[in-house]
Amino acid sequence: MAGNETAEGWQSQSGATTAEGWRIQSRATSEGWLEISLERVATPQPGPNDVVIRVEAAPINPSDLGLLFGFADMTRAEATGTPERPVVRAPIPEGALRMLEGRLDEAMPVGNEGAGTVVAAGEAPEAQALLGRTVAAVGGAMYSQYRVVPHFVCLPLHDGTTAEQGASCFVNPLTALGMVETMRAEGHSALVHTAAASNLGQMLNRICLADDVELVNVVRRTEQVELLRGIGARHVVNSGEPDFRARLTDAIEATGATIAFDATGGGRLAGQILSCMEAALIRKASSYSRYGSTTHKQVYLYGRLDRSPTELPFDMGFAWGVGGWLLTPFLQKIDPETGARLRRRVADEIGTTFASHYSRRVSLREALELEHVATYGRQATGEKYLIEPWR
């Protein structure tokens, strides 16, 4: 095992803890409270295949908020603790508490992904090769100053790529690429995406433009239409306009899209998309069938921005499917060559196709200030936060 010294005093010593660092953790108590706190924790020695990352940037993604907030009523959140060790406390409704039985009274570190410098490494040559490199990593607990992870979950970044640029290397880029891969694997030729003005949505647009894939973007506001048009999007429809269904049907007919990825999850949108797909297919049908089109239409729910029940209408025909789609199961299904190809593309295009933009940069302590909690908790487009643990 080898390491090096940093300004924070890291110095590897075989068999001994070498550093402490702050991290954010979330705990749901059996008494019905959520407690998000900042704790000082020891950094363990890396195993033979591990590296120690000095985490310099970690994004707050919607996928992080489920673990962070734990179904608590964040509108009633209050600040407690001390200035050095702040705590955000919020009540958990009784019905939601039952869904959290598996994590009650356990402090759980938060943060799916991030990037930083490898300051120590285990004996394996692959781990040693990362010493001193800036890497991105996925593996949880990234809202920390130090993180020990296996070398194979790291993505070495090209020289000159900063930790901020690489912080969002996994969740959004691989999700966007995974959507296109899923589309192709299931025999579709074009797709629909909702919440399309997000960082992820903009990445998906750039991928589709580069790969000549037709994409229908669904947004909620006029300024989001203009944003996507400004980066070259060909088909953008606003769900807030009175003629939304007609415009969506026209765009689906023009592109031939028969698969959709819906970030809202609940409400009527997924059903509306299937209904408009059916209407677009019927326009081209040569004969009538009371069962509707025989072309299969698929909507994958990959988010839950709307937590109300998913509503499906009766005009979708009978050839359709609604299912869940998550990044981790997708990555587990694809072959190693495909996974390596996707990761290489992310590293190669991190400053272009997969560039992320942040509205605020905060320290670990600032991330627990109620003002910021309320803002990133809204999951609003254009309000993406980046945590800088050493800020």
Sequence and secondary structure as in RCSB ss.txt:
>XXXX:A:sequence
MAGNETAEGWQSQSGATTAEGWRIQSRATSEGWLEISLERVATPQPGPNDVVIRVEAAPINPSDLGLLFGFADMT
RAEATGTPERPVVRAPIPEGALRMLEGRLDEAMPVGNEGAGTVVAAGEAPEAQALLGRTVAAVGGAMYSQYRVVP
HFVCLPLHDGTTAEQGASCFVNPLTALGMVETMRAEGHSALVHTAAASNLGQMLNRICLADDVELVNVVRRTEQV
ELLRGIGARHVVNSGEPDFRARLTDAIEATGATIAFDATGGGRLAGQILSCMEAALIRKASSYSRYGSTTHKQVY
LYGRLDRSPTELPFDMGFAWGVGGWLLTPFLQKIDPETGARLRRRVADEIGTTFASHYSRRVSLREALELEHVAT
YGRQATGEKYLIEPWR
>XXXX:A:secstr
 EE   TT     TTS  EEEEEEEEEE TTSEEEEEEEEEEE    TTEEEEEEEEEEE HHHHHHHHTT  GG
G EEEE SSSEEEEEE  HHHHHHTGGGBT  EE  SEEEEEEEEE SSHHHHTTTT EEEEESS  SBSEEEEE
GGGEEE  TT  HHHHTTSSHHHHHHHHHHHHHHHTT SEEEEESTTSHHHHHHHHHHHHHT EEEEEESSHHHH
HHHHHTT SEEEETTSTTHHHHHHHHHHHHT  EEEESSEEESHHHHHHHHHHHHHHHT SS  TT   S EEEE
E   SEEEEE   S S SSEEEEE  HHHHHHHS HHHHHHHHHHHHHTTTTTT    SEEE TTGGGSHHHHHH
HHTT TT  EEE TT 
